[in-house]
Amino acid sequence: MKLTEARMLFNSLRSQGKISLSLHVQNDHKDRLFTNSEIIYLIQHTKGRLSDNNKFPSSVKGSFLYECKDELKRDVQAAIILKNDILVIHIFRRV
């Protein structure tokens, strides 16, 4: 999927609230202090930037990177996959 198409699909899915979280996001890295509801809020309601997620060799093929700021203005990066919903596969916050 090309980035232009991905941006349109991302905006459509998030306006419908079609967001799910991978088991990795829900169970691993609890030290990052995200709640499930905060992650959904960040994906659905913040103004951010969607780009191709091909910066690292470990990136999941076909995934995209959503960058935004949390309520305390800290940088947040979320790796997502777009299909029938927005699947958040990884999320990180710069502290």
Order of alpha helices (4+ residues) and beta strands (2+ residues): alpha-beta-alpha-alpha-beta-beta-beta-beta
